[in-house]
Amino acid sequence: MSTLKLQPRRRHLAAAITIALTSAFIAIAVLAVGFVGEAVKAQVTGPVQGASALVQPAFTTEGDAASASPESIGKVDGADGAFYKTDNTFAIALDEGETGKENPLDSKGTFVKVDTVRPGVDAHYVEGKAPSGDHEVAVDTSFAKKRNLKVGSQIGVQSLDSGQTLTFTVAGISRPQLAQVLNPGGTLTFGTAGIDTLTALEGDASEKASDYYTIAVVAKPGVSEEELVSNLKAAGYDAATVTEFLQDANLMALTVVTMLSALLAGFVLIAIATSALVVTNSFAVTMAQRRRSFALARALGAKRRQAMWAIVRDALLVGIIGSILGIVLAYLAWWALLLVGRFTYSEALPVVPGLNIFAILIPILASLILAVCASVFPAISASRVKPLEALRPAEIASGKHASLIRTIFASAVVALGVVVSLGSFVVEIVLKDSEFMILISMLCAFFGCLTILVGVIGLLPALIPPVAKLGNALASALGFTSARFAFLNLARHPKRTGITMSALIIGTTLMATMASGAVTAQNTFEHDITDRVPVDTIIAATDLPAGFLEKVQKTEGVDTARQVPTAELPFDAGAMTVYAPSAEDLQEVATSDSIEVPPPGELHMGKARAERFHVHDGETVTVNANDGSAREVTVRVKGKLSISLVAPETLDGLGIDVGKAVFVKFAAPDSPQRAHTTSIQLTGALSELSNQLPPETVTAQSFDGAQREVMATVIQTLLTITVALLAVAVVVAIVGVANTLSLSVIERSSEYALMRALGTSKGAIRAMLVWEGIFIAFLGSLVGVLLGTAFGMLGVRSLLAGEFDFYPAIPWLYLLMILLAGLIAGVLASILPGMRASATAPAQALAQRDE
């Protein structure tokens, strides 16, 4: 049996490619997790490298810093030096010509990490030496190239602690360390004197880094950590061993790596599931095509065990070859990413990827399990072949149609999924006040959507024939003969087509789910923010100096600014700031269309704000005017509005002191006005203007516009990353489409030969395969898009249950891109099968039908 060529190797090419892609994805995921883990560990351990103990800053009861410095601590018995632990310290390396703004966040420059010279630790200086003077600094090679710095160059640095701008001389240039991968801006290294200079308050030399920085202490040779800590405590310092610190720090690093591993594991499982469908389909179709060969082997005395082993053996071989190819591909891709990263990101990235044994073992093991599991049902089918089947005449293979029982069962599964999904809405009502309401709602939505997806995949063999017949009718009406034959063939093999399509549906459903969920979440959060504070920025004061509005309006990134009246209403719970914008003001600056000017005599605020000031909807509030008379306004609770609004004439009629407020609307992020200004920079600039006002006059400040834009940026970034990761599953599914078409060509070689003999052109045969590929890819993408859109909205709805008003959104561009990708993929997947189908001469194809 083992000498018979029952499984032509070329028929397993698609399965091998699928496994190679999957194992490559797994290997890259393992390499990424390992690399991030090493970088996080290096960042955690780097600040205490070479140290044996840590001394915390101590304060006396009067609040003055106790006498402690690296110099004094380094003289303690058993100590061999000390240095500042500056792992969470940053500064701004100012651009050339920049002098630094009062608010460091407004200064033009680069955020850089501040590091310190560690005694006894080799910093690998390529030029110069370690900095030691109070105005000396060392930079890494990446930062030096970006700024064109050399030893002796001057660089302006603004401290985030003191705000002062200082000039330092470059004393050395070092190779970037692995920990700097997480700090793309660069690293500035200072000696102890430099750290004191950088962190000292301007004009107050007594304020030093030792007042609030932990100090790492190096032990002399032969002195243990415990002995050094004991000596430090005896000297009056609050000390602990580095080992104790690293236990907690490593736990944090492990948590980060575990979370990243869990996230990537989810995408890996999705890719494996998709690959399993493709590989199973490949083995099943190949088995069906070689059924008579297995029957002949059985007639010649082969046992069932041998028939099963023939399938499993090939599966193992495909798994081993595919995994090895995938691992090689992964290392080449990872190496390319590192090289590109060194040129575009940071030279802290290694030149050559390190050997990770898990990146080899895990893909091989996963590939073997995948291949063997995918061969189980085909192997069982091979063992059930009867010897008499070898005596039957060869017939053109006919695909299996969906049984009535399967269709009914799959329909019931879909119905069950719909009921479970709708249960998330019921949970919100029944468990409204329960702390587990959101969790139960999410579980209902998740398992409901998963059940619907499984049911829809089960229904595919029943849905494909009528859809194919509809396509056949349309093709007939339009005169597309090649399309007619393609649809007829797909209707003959609904089970095979369904299995192939299901792999594509899984990938596109997940992509559409992420896209729909992301834009729905973004839309919901944006509405929530604008419903609470419908203005990007508010600066209110009892009075504003002349020209203040013009300064705000001229701030780069501001679209419109309006000055509106404001006042402080006295309540038992405190003074309430109210604003009185006109309809024209709101039209110009409001970010929400739902906001409007209150009717005269009414005071509008949100529910939370009403509860804070102990008022309720419809309550009449009395306000004492400056002349001693009483004026009344009626409270109206309006949704989640977190500011208080009255009409201008209402405020005028209250007879109280009126201040001024500026309502600001940001320019659109993609507008020319925002070309060089981020929301953070814009907020910083407006905050600096607000800080110029006398503090006692400022009554309110709000900068919610930046929050909205930052949230949108984070969501879009996460969406891009997840869609890119899910694209692997779609690529695997497209390989499955090409595999199905290739196996179909082999199976129907005699049909194509007959069509060629009857005068069908090569182009017409290739067109048939193109239409088949388009049908499988486009229909699978369409089903995935429809399911994913609904799943994404339902998921966000359950996640935000009871907390936010729901604002669904459809990511039309993403969905159109998925459908367009399906069309293009269908065409590409049909190229090679089409060439094979049209390349063989009719007589040769007839002779080789059972090759």
N, C-alpha and C positions, 0 to 999 in steps of 0.2 A: 504493500500500500504506500509506503514511504517513497517508493521510486516512481510512482505515477505522478504525472504533472496535472493534478486536479485543480490547482489554483494558479493560473497564469499570473506572474508577478505584476505585469502592467496593470492588471485590474485592481491591484491594491495600492496604486500610486496615490490616489486621492486620500485614502485612509492614512497612508504614511505622511502625506503633506499635512493633513489635519492634525495628526498626533504631533508632528514636528512643530506646528504653530502653537499648539496647546502647551507642549513642554517648554517651548521658548518663552512663552508668556509666564509660565510658572517659574522658570529659572530667573527671568528678569525680576519678577516680584520678590523672589528670595534674595537676589543680589541687592535689590533696592532696600529691603527691610534690613539686611545685614549692614549695608553701608550707612543708612540713617542711624542704626543702632550704634555703630562705631563713632559716628560724628557726634551724636548726643552724649555718648560716654566720654569722648575726648573733651567736649565742652564742659561736662560736669567735673571731670578729674583734672583738667588743665589748670584751673586757677589755684589748685592746691598741690600741683605736681612738685615733688621734692620736699614737701613739708610733712611734719609729723604731728603738729598740734595747731589748734586754732584758738585765738584769743578774741573774745567778744568785747566791743567797746563798753566801758563801764562808766556810770555816772554817780556823782555824789547826791546826797539828799537836796543840795542846793541847786542841782541841775547842771553843774559845771562838769566838763569832761575830766575824768581821772587822768593822771599823768601816764600816758601810754603812747609809744611810737615804735616803729620797727627798729629804730636804733636802740632804744632803751630795752625793749623786749629781747632783742638779739644778744644782750649782755647777760641775760639770766643764765644761771648755772645749767649747763647741758645744751644750751642753744648755740647754733652755729650761724645765726643770721635770721632775718625775718623780712617779710614783704607784705604789701597790701593784697587782700583778696578782692579783686575788682571784677567779678564775673558778671555783675548786672549794671555796670557803669558804661554810659555812652556819652559821646560829645559830638560836636558838629565840626567837621573839617571844612572850613569856609572856602568858597570858590575864590579864584584869584581876583583881587580888587574889592571883595566884599569885606565890610568892616564889622558886620554883625548888628542885628536889630536888638531892641530892648527885650523883645520876646524871642528867645533863641529859635523857636519853631518857625518864625518868619524869616530867618536868615537863609540866604542861598548857600547851600553846601551839601555835604554828604554826611549822613549819620554813620558814625564809626564806633566800633567797640574800643573801650579803653582797657589796655592790659598793662601788666607791670613786670619788671625784670625779676626773675626768680633765681636766687643764688644757687649755683650748682647745676642748673638746667641749661643744656645746650640749645640756644635759639637758632642755630644754623644761619649766621650772618654771612651774606654773600659779599657785602661791602660794609666798611666801617666797623663800628663796635656798638656794644650795648650802651644806651643812654644812661648818664649818671648825674648830669647837671640839672639845675632847676628849670632850664629852658631847652632841654634836649629831648628828642623823641626819635624813635625808630619806627619805620613803616615796612609793610610787607611788599614783595615784588609786584604783586597785582596792583596795589594802590599806587606804588611808585610809577608804574607804567602809565596808569590812567592820568596822573597829575604831572608826569614828566619830572619827577623828583630825583635828585641825586644827593649824595652825602654833602652836607653844607647848605642845601636848599632851605628856604624859609617857608613855613606853613602856618596859616592862621587857624587857630582852634578856639571855638566858643564852648565854654563849659555849660552843661545843662543844670549843674548844681548852683553855680553862682551867677551865671549869665554873662560873666566878663569874657572879653575877647583877648587872647594872648597869642604871641608869636613864638614859635618853637623852631629850633634848628635841627635838621635831620642828621642824627649822629650815625645811624646804621640802617641798612636795608636787609631784612631777613626773609627766608623762605616762609610762605604761609603754612600754617599748621592745619591739620584735618579739621579741628574745631571751628576754623574760620569759614568752613563751607556754609554754616548757618548764619554767617554775618557777611553778606555779599558786599556791604559798603566798604569793608576794609577794617584793619586794626591798627591803632596807634599804641605803641609801647613806651611807657615812661619809667624812669627810675623813681625811687621813693621821693626824692626832692621834687621831681616833675609832677608826681601825683599831688603832693602838697600844694604846689603852685597852681595846678589846674583847679583844685577843689576849694581853695581858700576864697572866702568872701572878699570882694574888692574893698581894699582899705582896711581889712581886718586880718592881719597876718597870723593872729592867734588861732583862727579857725582853720583847722587842718583836717586831712582825711582821717587821721586817727580818732577824730571825735565821733565818727559814725561808721567807719569801715572795720570789718573783721581783719585781723592780722594773722597771717600764716607764719608759723615758726619752723625753722629747719633744725633738726637735731644733729648733734655732733656724732661722729662715728662711734658706735658702741652704746649709744644712749637710746633706750627704748622709748616708745611713745608714752607709755604710762609714767615712766620716770620723768620725762620732760614735762608732762602735764602736772605732775606732783610738784615739781620745782616752780612752775609758773603760778600754781595756786598758792604756794607758800610765799611767793612774791606779791600776792594780792591781786592776781589777774583771774578773770573768769575764763578758764581754758577747758578744752575738750580735745580728744584725739581725732586725727584725720580719719581714722578707720570708722569712728562713730558717725562722722559727717557723711562719708562715702556710702555707708549703709543706707541712709535715707536718700541720698542723691541717686544712687544706683537703682533704688526702688522706683524713683520717679522716672528715670530713664527707661527702666523695664516697662513701666506703665505706658509710656509713649510708644515704645516698640510694639508692645502687645496690642495697643489700639490700632496702630498702622497695620500690623499683621492680620488682625481680625477684618479690617476693611478690605485689604487686598485679597484675603482668603475668600471673601464673598464674590469678588470678581473672578477669581480663579475657579471657584465652583461653578459659576455661570458658564465660563469657557469650557470646563470639563463636561458639563451637562450638554452643551451644544455639540461638542465634539463627539460625545457618546452617541447621539442621534445620527450624526453623519457616518461614523464608523460602523455602527450597527446596520444602517441601511446599505452600506457598501458590502459588508459580509453577507447580508441577507440576499441581496440581488445577485451577487456572485454565486452564492449557493444555489439559488433558483436556476440560474443559467447553466450550472454544471450538474444538475440533478441526475441526468442520464449517465454522466460519467461516474458518479457515485454508485448508481444502480449497477453499472457494469462491473465496478470493483467489488461490489457486494456479491454479484453473480459469480465472480471468479474466486470467492472465498474470503473476502475481507470481512472482518467482524465490525460490529457497531462501534466498539471502542476505538478501532482504527479509523473509522470514518470521522468520529468526533475529534480524535487527535489530529487529523489532517487539518481541520479548521482551526483548532486551538494553536497548533504548531505555527501556522501562518500568522495567526494573530500575535503570538509572542514575537515572531520575527519582525512583523510590521511595527510592534510596539518598541522593540529594541532599536531598530534602525531609525524610526521616527524620533525617539527620545534623544538619541545621540545627535542627529541632525539639528534638533531643536536646541540642545545645549550649546552646540557650536555656534548656531545662529544667535543665541542669546548673548554669549560672551562677545561675539563680534559686534553686536548691536550695542551692548553695554560699553565696550571699549570705545566705539564711535561716539557715544553720548559723553563719555568722560573727556575725550579729546576736544569735542565741540565745546563742552562746558569750560574747559581750561582756557579756550580762546575768548569765549563770550561771557563767562560768569566769574570764575575765580581759579587762580593757579593752585589753590588749596586742594583741588581735585587731583587724585592720583593719575599718573600717566598710564599705568597698566592696571587693569582690575585684579584684585587679589583672588586667590583660589578660595572658593567657598564650597566645602564638601557637601553642604546641604543643597546648594544650587545644582548639584549633580545627582545626588541620591534621590531627592524628592521628585524631580521630573521623571527620572527613570522608573521609580516605583509607581508614580501616578500613571505614567503611560502604559506600563505593563498591566496594571489593574484595569485601566480604561479599555485596553485592547482585548484582554481576556473576558471582561464582562460583556463587551460588545459582541463577542463571538459565541456567547452561551446559547442564545436562541438559534442562530444558524447551525451550531454544532449539534444541538438536539434535533434539528430538522434533518441534518445529514445522517444521523443515526437511525432515523425512521424511514429512510429510503428503502424500498423493497426491491429485491433483485429483478422481479418481473418487469419493473419499469424500464429496464434496459431494452426489452423486446418491443416496447411500444414505438410507433413511428414518432419522429421528432415533430413537435408542434410549436407553433409560434407562441411564446409565453404570453399568458394573459394575466393581467393584474387582478388582484382580489378587490371586490367591491365591499363596502361596509355592510356588515350584517345588521339586521333590524334590531337585534338585541343590543349590539354595540351602540347603535345610534340612539336608542332609547336610554341606555345607561349614561352616555355622554351628555344627552340633553338634561337628564336628571341632575348630573353633576353641575352643569352650568346653572340650572335653576337653584340648586343648593348654594352655589357660590353667590348668586344674586341675593338670596335671602340672608346669608351671613353678612354680606357687605352692607345691606340695608340695616342690619342689626346694629351697626355703628351709630346710626341716627337714633335708634331706639334707646341705646345705652345713654346717649346724651340727655335724654328726657328722664329716663327711669333713675339713673345714677347721677343726677345733676350735681348734687352736693357731695358726692363721694370722692375721696382722694385718688381712687383707682379708676375714675371715669375715663381719663385720657388713655391710660394703658389698655383697658378693656376695649375701648373704641378702636385703638390702633390695631389690636390683635384681630378684631372682627374684620376690619378693612383688609389687613394683610392676608389672613387665611381665606377670606372671601374672594379676593382678587386672584390668589393662587389657585383656588378651586375653579374659578371661571376659566383661567388660562388652561388648566389641565383638561377641562371639559371641552373647550373650543378645539384644542389639539385633537382630542378624541373624535370630534365631529368632522374633522377635515375630510376623511374618505367619503363621507356622505354629502359634504358640501361641494367638493371639487367637481363631480360629474355635472350637476345642473349649471354651475358657473361656467364650466368648459363648454357645455351645450349652448349656453347663451352667447359665449364668445364665438362659437362656431356659426351661430345664426347671424351675428353681426358681421363676421368675416365673409359669410356667403353673400349677405346683402351688399357689402362693399366690394366684392369681387376679389378678396385676398385668398387665393387658393392655398398658398403655403400655410397661412394662418389656420385655415380650415383643417388641414391634415394635422397640424400641431395640436389643435384643441381636441380633435378626435382621439389622438394617441394619449393625451393626458387623461381623457375621460376613461380610457381603457385601463389605466394603471393608477387609480386614485390612492391606493394605500402607499405605494412607493412615493408618489408625488407628495402625499400628505406628510410622510416622515421627513422628507427633505424640506418641505415648507415649514414644518414645526420648528426646525432648528433656526430658521430665519425669523420666525415669529417670536421666539424667545428673545433673541438679540434685539430686534427692533422694538418689541414691547417694552423692554427694560430701558432702551434709549429714550423712547417716547415718554415713558413714565417719569424718568428723571427730568426731561425737558419740560413736560407739563407741570410736574410738581414744583420745579424751580420757579417758573414764571408765575404760577399761581401763588406760591409762597411770597415771592417778591411783590406781586400785586397786592396781596393781602396785607403784608407788613407796611408797604408804602401808604395804602389807604388808612391803616391804623395810625401811622405817624401823622399824616396830614389831617385826619379827623381829630386828633388830639391837639396838635398845634399846626394850623393851616398856613404857617409862614415859616420860611427857612431860618430867618434870624430876627430876633426882637431885642432891641436895646431901649430900655425905658429909664427915665430920670425925672426928677422934679423940674429940671430945666436943662436945656441943651445949648451949648455955646453957638454963636453964629458961625455958619459954615460947616457945622458938623454933618448935616444931611448931604452936603456936596461932597465931603470927604468920603462918606460911605458910598455914595453913588459912583464916585470915580475909582473905587477900589477894584482892582483887576478881578474879574469873575462875577461881579455883581451885575444883574440884569436891570433891576428896578428897585428903587428905595422910595418909601413914602413916609412922611411925618404925620402921625395921628395923635389926637389928644389921649391922655391917660390920667388916672387918678387913683387914690388909695381910699377904699371904703372900709370904715371900722366895723369889725365883727368881734364877737366874743372870742373866737378862735384866732384872731389876729387880723392884720390889715390885708384886704383883698385888692390886688392890682386889677383894674378894669381898663379896657381900651374902647375907644369910640371911633372906629374907622368908618368912613363913608362908603357907599356902594362903589364909587369910583376907585377908592383905595383898595378894596378887596378885589376888584376886577383886575387891578394892575399887579398885585403882589401875592394874592392867595394861591396856594398850591392845591386847594380842594374846591371843586365846583359846588359842593354841598353847603359851604359856609355862606351865610348871608347876614345882612345888617338886621339886628333885632327891631321889632316894632317899637314905637315910642312907649316908654314906661316899663319896658321889660329888661331883665338882666339875664343873659344866657350864659350857662356854664355846663360842664359835663357832670355825670353822676358822681365820679370820684371826688371832683372838686366840691360839689354840693355837700357830700358827706364830710369832707374835711372841715368845712365852715358851718356844719350843723344846720343846713337849710334844706328845704325840699321843694319839689315842683309845685308851683302855684302859691307858694308862701309870699306874703307881702312883707318887704323889709323896709324899715324906717331909717332914713339917713338924715342926720342933723346937719343942716347947712351952716355956713359961716356966720350968718346973721341970727342963728339960734332957732330958726324955724325948722319944722320937720317935713321932709320930703319922702315920698314912698315910691318903691319900684317893686315889680312882681318878678319872682324868680321863675325861670323856665329851664328845666334840665334837658339838655340837648346832647344825647349820645355820650361820647367820650371826650368832649371838648375840655382841654385842660387849662384854657385861659378864659377869662370872663369878658364878655362883650356887651356893650350898650350902644344905642344910637347916639350920634353926636348931639342931637337936640335934647336927649335924655340927660346926658352928662352936663350940658349947659344949664339944665333946669334944676340940678341938684344943689347948685350954689356952693360948691366946695372948691378947694384949690385944685387946679388942673395943671398937670405936667405935660411932658412931651415924650413920645416914643417913636422910634424908627422901625418900620416894617421893611424887611429886606427879602428880595427874591433872587436866588442864584440864577445865573445863566445856565443853559443846558450844558451838560458835561461835554457834548460833542460840538459845541458852538465855538466860533473863533475867539469869543471873549474868554473862554476857558482853556484855550490851547496850551497855556503854560501854567495853569493854576489848578491844583487839586482841591477837593473840598476841605481837606485838613489845612492847607495853606490859606485858603479863603477864610475859614473860620478863625485861624490864628490872626490874620490881618484885621478882621472885624473885632476880635477880642482885644487886640492891642489898641484899637481906637476906643473901645469901651473903657479900657483901663486908664486912658488919659483923662477920663471924666473924674471929678471929685468923688471919692468913694461914698461919701455921705449922701450924695444926690442920686445915685443909681438905685432904682427900685426893683428892676427885673432884667434878666438876661436869658435868652434862649437861642440855642444853636442846633436845632433839630434837623436842618437841611443836610448837614454833614453826615448825621446818623443814617439818613435815608440813602444817601449815595454810597456810603461805605458798605452798608448792608447789600445794596444792589451789586456792588463790585465783588463782594465775597460770594454771593450766590452765583453770579455768572462764572466766577473762577472755578468754583466747585462743580458747576454744571459742565464746563469745558473738560475738566479732568475726568469726571465720571463717564461722560460720553466717549472720550478718547479710550478709556479702559474698556468700555462695553463694545467699542468698535472691533475689538479682537474677536468677540463672539460672532459678530456679523460677518467678518472676514472668513471665519471658519465655516459659517453657514453658506457663504457664497461658494466656497470650495465644495461643499456638499451638493450645491446645484450643478456645478460643473461635473461632479462625479456621477450624479444621476443621469445627466445627459450623455456622458461618455458610456456608461453601462447600457443605456438605452440604444446607443449607436451600435454597440457590439451585439446586443440582443436582436436588433432588427436589421442586421446587415443584409439578410436575404430580401427584406422588404425594400431597402434602399437600392439593392441590385436590380430588383424587378422594376422599380420606378425609373432607374437610369436606363434600363433596357427599353422601357416604353417611351423614352424621350424626355424624361424630366431633367432639366439642366442642373448643373452643380450649384448654381446660385439659388435655385428654388429649394434644393435640399438644405443648403446652409440657412436659408430663410426660415425653413421649418424649425430648425434647432434654435434659431434666434427667437422665434415666437414662443417656443416652449420655455426657454430661459426667462424671457420677459414675463410670461404668465406666472411662473413659479415665484420669481423674485418680487414682482410687483404686487401680486396678490398677498404673498407672505408679508411684505412691507406694509401694505394697506391694512391688513388685519392687525398687525402689530401696532401700527400708528393709532388705530381706533381704540384698541384695548388699552394701550399705554396712556393715551390722553385721559381716558376715564379713570384709570388706576391712579395716575398722578394727582388728579384733582381730589379723588376720594381719599388718598393717603394724606394729603395736606389738610383736608377737611377733618379727618379724624385726629390728626396730630394737634391741631389748633382748636379742638372741640371746646366750646364754652369760654375760650379766652379771647378770641378775635372774631369780628364779623368776617364772613367768608366772601372773597372776591375771586372767583375762578377766572382763569385766563388761558388762552390757547396759543402756544408758540408756533404760529403759522410758518415762520421761516424755517425753524428746525424740522417741522413735520414735512414740509415740502422738500427739504434737503434729503430727508430719509427716503421719501418716495422716489425722488430723482436718482438717489444712489441705488435704489432697488432696480430702477430701469437700466441704469448704466451697468450695474453688476450682472443683470440678466443677459445683456448683450455680450459682455466680456466672457461670462461663463460659457457661452455657446460657441465661442470662436474655435477652440481646439476640437471639440466634438464635431462641429460643422465641417471643419477641414478634413477630419478623418472620415466622416460619412460620405463626403463628396470626392475623396481622392482615389478610392479603390475602383478598379474596373468592374463592370457588372458580372462578368463570368468569374472573375477571381473572388468576388465577394460571395457569390453563390457557392463556390467550392469550399470557402473557409468559414461557413456559417457557424460551425461548432468548434472553431479553433480554440 
